[in-house]
Amino acid sequence: MKKHDTDSYIPKLIQSLIWIDFAYNWQYSKEVGVEEAKT
């Protein structure tokens, strides 16, 4: 039981970290694009 909980928990943790990283990079690139459009 305990091993199964860990096996399902870790992929969810990794998936959420990847999603946060993706969302942060997307927001950053969007802001950089806006700055480049201004100049």
DSSP file (Angstrom, degrees, kcal/mol; ACC not computed):
  #  RESIDUE AA STRUCTURE BP1 BP2  ACC     N-H-->O    O-->H-N    N-H-->O    O-->H-N    TCO  KAPPA ALPHA  PHI   PSI    X-CA   Y-CA   Z-CA
    1    1 A M     >        0   0    0      0, 0.0     4,-2.1     0, 0.0     5,-0.2   0.000 360.0 360.0 360.0 -46.5    0.0    0.0    0.0
    2    2 A K  H  >  +     0   0    0      1,-0.2     4,-2.0     2,-0.2     5,-0.2   0.908 360.0  50.6 -65.1 -40.8    2.7    2.4    1.0
    3    3 A K  H  > S+     0   0    0      1,-0.2     4,-2.6     2,-0.2    -1,-0.2   0.897 108.7  52.4 -64.3 -38.7    4.8    1.8   -2.2
    4    4 A H  H  > S+     0   0    0      2,-0.2     4,-1.9     1,-0.2     5,-0.2   0.906 107.2  52.3 -63.7 -40.7    1.7    2.3   -4.3
    5    5 A D  H  X S+     0   0    0     -4,-2.1     4,-1.8     1,-0.2    -1,-0.2   0.913 111.9  46.4 -60.6 -42.1    1.1    5.7   -2.7
    6    6 A T  H  X S+     0   0    0     -4,-2.0     4,-2.4     1,-0.2    -2,-0.2   0.911 109.1  54.7 -67.2 -41.4    4.6    6.7   -3.4
    7    7 A D  H  < S+     0   0    0     -4,-2.6    -1,-0.2     1,-0.2    -2,-0.2   0.846 115.3  38.9 -62.5 -33.8    4.5    5.5   -7.0
    8    8 A S  H  X S+     0   0    0     -4,-1.9     4,-1.0    -5,-0.2    -1,-0.2   0.755 115.0  53.8 -87.3 -24.8    1.4    7.6   -7.7
    9    9 A Y  H  X S+     0   0    0     -4,-1.8     4,-2.3    -5,-0.2    -2,-0.2   0.916 103.2  53.9 -75.6 -44.1    2.6   10.6   -5.6
   10   10 A I  H  X S+     0   0    0     -4,-2.4     4,-2.8     1,-0.2     5,-0.2   0.925 107.1  49.2 -63.4 -47.2    6.0   11.2   -7.2
   11   11 A P  H  > S+     0   0    0      0, 0.0     4,-2.7     0, 0.0    -1,-0.2   0.892 111.9  50.7 -58.8 -37.0    4.7   11.4  -10.9
   12   12 A K  H  X S+     0   0    0     -4,-1.0     4,-2.3     2,-0.2    -2,-0.2   0.903 110.9  48.9 -65.1 -39.7    2.1   13.9   -9.8
   13   13 A L  H  X S+     0   0    0     -4,-2.3     4,-2.1     2,-0.2    -1,-0.2   0.930 113.7  45.5 -64.3 -45.8    4.8   15.9   -8.0
   14   14 A I  H  X S+     0   0    0     -4,-2.8     4,-2.5     1,-0.2    -2,-0.2   0.908 112.1  52.3 -63.3 -42.1    7.0   15.9  -11.1
   15   15 A Q  H  X S+     0   0    0     -4,-2.7     4,-2.2    -5,-0.2    -1,-0.2   0.899 110.2  47.6 -62.5 -41.0    4.1   16.7  -13.4
   16   16 A S  H  X S+     0   0    0     -4,-2.3     4,-2.5     2,-0.2    -1,-0.2   0.876 111.3  51.1 -69.2 -36.3    3.1   19.7  -11.3
   17   17 A L  H  X S+     0   0    0     -4,-2.1     4,-2.4     2,-0.2    -2,-0.2   0.914 110.7  48.5 -66.1 -41.3    6.7   20.9  -11.2
   18   18 A I  H  X S+     0   0    0     -4,-2.5     4,-2.5     2,-0.2    -2,-0.2   0.905 111.9  50.0 -62.9 -41.2    7.0   20.6  -15.0
   19   19 A W  H  X S+     0   0    0     -4,-2.2     4,-2.8     2,-0.2    -2,-0.2   0.912 110.9  48.3 -64.8 -42.8    3.7   22.5  -15.3
   20   20 A I  H  X S+     0   0    0     -4,-2.5     4,-2.5     2,-0.2    -1,-0.2   0.917 112.8  48.8 -62.7 -42.9    4.9   25.3  -13.0
   21   21 A D  H  X S+     0   0    0     -4,-2.4     4,-2.4     2,-0.2    -2,-0.2   0.907 112.9  47.7 -63.3 -42.4    8.2   25.6  -14.9
   22   22 A F  H  X S+     0   0    0     -4,-2.5     4,-2.4     2,-0.2    -2,-0.2   0.927 112.7  47.8 -63.9 -46.2    6.3   25.7  -18.3
   23   23 A A  H  X S+     0   0    0     -4,-2.8     4,-2.3     2,-0.2    -2,-0.2   0.892 112.9  49.1 -64.1 -39.4    3.8   28.3  -17.1
   24   24 A Y  H  X S+     0   0    0     -4,-2.5     4,-2.5     2,-0.2    -1,-0.2   0.933 112.6  46.7 -65.5 -46.1    6.7   30.5  -15.7
   25   25 A N  H  X S+     0   0    0     -4,-2.4     4,-2.6     2,-0.2    -2,-0.2   0.885 112.3  51.0 -64.1 -38.2    8.7   30.2  -18.9
   26   26 A W  H  X S+     0   0    0     -4,-2.4     4,-2.0     2,-0.2    -1,-0.2   0.923 111.6  46.7 -65.0 -44.8    5.7   31.1  -21.0
   27   27 A Q  H  X S+     0   0    0     -4,-2.3     4,-2.1     2,-0.2    -2,-0.2   0.906 113.4  49.7 -63.0 -41.9    4.8   34.1  -18.9
   28   28 A Y  H  X S+     0   0    0     -4,-2.5     4,-2.4     1,-0.2    -2,-0.2   0.926 111.2  47.5 -64.4 -45.8    8.5   35.3  -19.0
   29   29 A S  H  X S+     0   0    0     -4,-2.6     4,-2.2     1,-0.2    -1,-0.2   0.843 110.3  53.8 -66.5 -32.2    8.8   34.9  -22.8
   30   30 A K  H  X S+     0   0    0     -4,-2.0     4,-1.8     2,-0.2    -1,-0.2   0.920 110.3  46.2 -66.4 -43.2    5.5   36.8  -23.2
   31   31 A E  H  X S+     0   0    0     -4,-2.1     4,-2.2     2,-0.2    -2,-0.2   0.894 112.0  50.7 -66.8 -39.5    6.8   39.7  -21.1
   32   32 A V  H  X S+     0   0    0     -4,-2.4     4,-2.4     1,-0.2    -1,-0.2   0.900 108.7  52.8 -63.8 -40.1   10.1   39.7  -23.0
   33   33 A G  H  X S+     0   0    0     -4,-2.2     4,-1.7     1,-0.2    -1,-0.2   0.879 108.6  49.9 -62.7 -38.1    8.1   39.7  -26.3
   34   34 A V  H  X S+     0   0    0     -4,-1.8     4,-1.5     2,-0.2    -1,-0.2   0.909 110.1  50.5 -66.4 -42.1    6.1   42.8  -25.1
   35   35 A E  H  X S+     0   0    0     -4,-2.2     4,-1.3     1,-0.2    -2,-0.2   0.901 110.8  48.9 -62.8 -40.7    9.3   44.6  -24.1
   36   36 A E  H  < S+     0   0    0     -4,-2.4    -1,-0.2     1,-0.2    -2,-0.2   0.843 107.9  54.8 -68.4 -32.3   10.8   43.9  -27.6
   37   37 A A  H  < S+     0   0    0     -4,-1.7    -1,-0.2     1,-0.2    -2,-0.2   0.822 103.6  56.5 -70.5 -29.9    7.7   45.1  -29.3
   38   38 A K  H  <        0   0    0     -4,-1.5    -1,-0.2     1,-0.2    -2,-0.2   0.900 360.0 360.0 -67.5 -40.9    7.9   48.4  -27.5
   39   39 A T     <        0   0    0     -4,-1.3    -1,-0.2     0, 0.0    -2,-0.2   0.489 360.0 360.0 -78.6 360.0   11.4   49.3  -28.6
